[in-house]
Amino acid sequence: MKPKVIVNVAMSADGKIALPDRSEVKISGEEDFKRVHELRNDVDAILVGIGTVLADDPKLTVKDRFVEDPKHPLKIVLDSKGRTPKDAKLFREGDFLIATTKKIDQDGWIKCGDGKKVDLSKLMKILEKKGIESVLVEGGGEVIYSFLKERLVDEYYVFVGSMVIGGRNSPTPADGVGAQDIDDIISLKLFDHQTLDDGMLLKYRVEYHD
């Protein structure tokens, strides 16, 4: 069975996730940070794109100040051109998997597709064979939209922070080409919501229509 895919993202009240130059903005507070780390601890893998790695250099681990005796999920990076720095923080602790379209003879690197982008359906099959049952996709916007477009996302969580970032070039949770006509729009079904910090967490199930 395909791994369950959960998208989790924090955005401003006007739907932005970073500054126009993609610099990180602290949108969540302590309550939402705790929720995210508990969610990370509950999944088998955390996935981000190379853009997130280059911009933020995340560790992609579970902080023990939020979760007692945390387990560290498999860290997955979509990196079609093999640009992940050798000193990236994600390599410091736990297991990792770099999915690329190039043949790179290094432990933890896999060739996944022959085109310009990683073949997500093929990656899901590889993860299924590895026993991965759940994947948390944390960004960036191009990656999130690619998963949605390929109909691979099961649940979509978004924390809406109480701020406005603005800017026509500021990234959003789902960048990329986006819907070109009404039939491309992806439907969501709200199933849970709660107030955290000074914002609101919304949880949706994704509904795909033939």
NORPE-V807903 format. One record per residue. RES is the residue in one small letter. PHI is phi in whole degrees, -180 to 180 (NA if undefined). NEAR is the number of other ideal C-beta (glycine too) atoms within 10 Angstrom. Layout:
RES_PHI_NEAR ; RES_PHI_NEAR
This chain:
m_NA_5 ; k_-58_14 ; p_-58_22 ; k_-69_15 ; v_-113_24 ; i_-115_19 ; v_-95_26 ; n_-130_24 ; v_-150_20 ; a_-115_23 ; m_-138_23 ; s_-74_20 ; a_-64_14 ; d_-103_13 ; g_81_15 ; k_-113_23 ; i_-115_25 ; a_-165_23 ; l_-74_15 ; p_-55_13 ; d_-87_10 ; r_74_17 ; s_-65_9 ; e_-69_12 ; v_-122_16 ; k_-78_9 ; i_-96_22 ; s_-87_19 ; g_-105_16 ; e_-62_11 ; e_-65_16 ; d_-74_20 ; f_-58_18 ; k_-61_17 ; r_-59_19 ; v_-63_20 ; h_-71_18 ; e_-66_13 ; l_-66_18 ; r_-56_23 ; n_-69_18 ; d_-90_14 ; v_-101_23 ; d_-89_17 ; a_-152_23 ; i_-117_25 ; l_-125_29 ; v_-139_23 ; g_-93_24 ; i_-62_24 ; g_-61_19 ; t_-66_23 ; v_-63_23 ; l_-70_14 ; a_-82_17 ; d_-115_17 ; d_47_12 ; p_-76_18 ; k_-81_16 ; l_58_26 ; t_-116_20 ; v_-106_23 ; k_-79_14 ; d_-72_10 ; r_-78_11 ; f_-106_16 ; v_-133_16 ; e_-73_7 ; d_49_7 ; p_-71_16 ; k_-98_13 ; h_-108_15 ; p_-63_23 ; l_-60_19 ; k_-99_25 ; i_-119_27 ; v_-123_26 ; l_-87_26 ; d_-142_22 ; s_-60_18 ; k_-101_10 ; g_69_15 ; r_-99_13 ; t_-62_20 ; p_-62_12 ; k_-64_6 ; d_-100_8 ; a_-59_19 ; k_-63_15 ; l_-65_21 ; f_-81_15 ; r_-75_10 ; e_-150_12 ; g_85_16 ; d_-87_11 ; f_-141_20 ; l_-144_19 ; i_-106_25 ; a_-94_23 ; t_-137_21 ; t_-107_19 ; k_-105_11 ; k_-88_9 ; i_-119_14 ; d_-85_5 ; q_-140_9 ; d_-60_6 ; g_90_15 ; w_-104_19 ; i_-131_16 ; k_-85_15 ; c_-137_22 ; g_109_16 ; d_-116_8 ; g_-90_8 ; k_-78_8 ; k_-123_14 ; v_-62_24 ; d_-78_18 ; l_-67_21 ; s_-64_12 ; k_-65_14 ; l_-62_21 ; m_-61_19 ; k_-68_14 ; i_-64_14 ; l_-66_23 ; e_-60_13 ; k_-66_8 ; k_-82_13 ; g_85_8 ; i_-79_20 ; e_-103_14 ; s_-147_16 ; v_-129_26 ; l_-103_24 ; v_-95_26 ; e_-111_21 ; g_133_24 ; g_-85_27 ; g_-60_23 ; e_-64_18 ; v_-66_26 ; i_-60_26 ; y_-66_21 ; s_-62_21 ; f_-65_22 ; l_-66_22 ; k_-63_17 ; e_-82_13 ; r_61_12 ; l_-107_20 ; v_-87_24 ; d_-97_16 ; e_-135_18 ; y_-130_25 ; y_-110_18 ; v_-136_20 ; f_-95_23 ; v_-102_19 ; g_-86_23 ; s_-88_12 ; m_-160_16 ; v_-121_11 ; i_-98_19 ; g_72_11 ; g_98_13 ; r_-68_5 ; n_-101_9 ; s_-72_18 ; p_-67_23 ; t_-116_19 ; p_-60_20 ; a_-130_25 ; d_-87_17 ; g_89_14 ; v_-65_10 ; g_75_13 ; a_-66_12 ; q_-96_8 ; d_-151_6 ; i_-62_6 ; d_-72_7 ; d_-86_10 ; i_-68_11 ; i_-97_17 ; s_-88_10 ; l_-122_17 ; k_-122_11 ; l_-67_10 ; f_-124_10 ; d_-162_11 ; h_-156_11 ; q_-159_11 ; t_-85_9 ; l_-132_18 ; d_52_18 ; d_-111_12 ; g_-143_22 ; m_-133_16 ; l_-97_20 ; l_-116_16 ; k_-119_17 ; y_-125_19 ; r_-98_14 ; v_-91_18 ; e_-114_9 ; y_-100_10 ; h_-121_7 ; d_-74_2
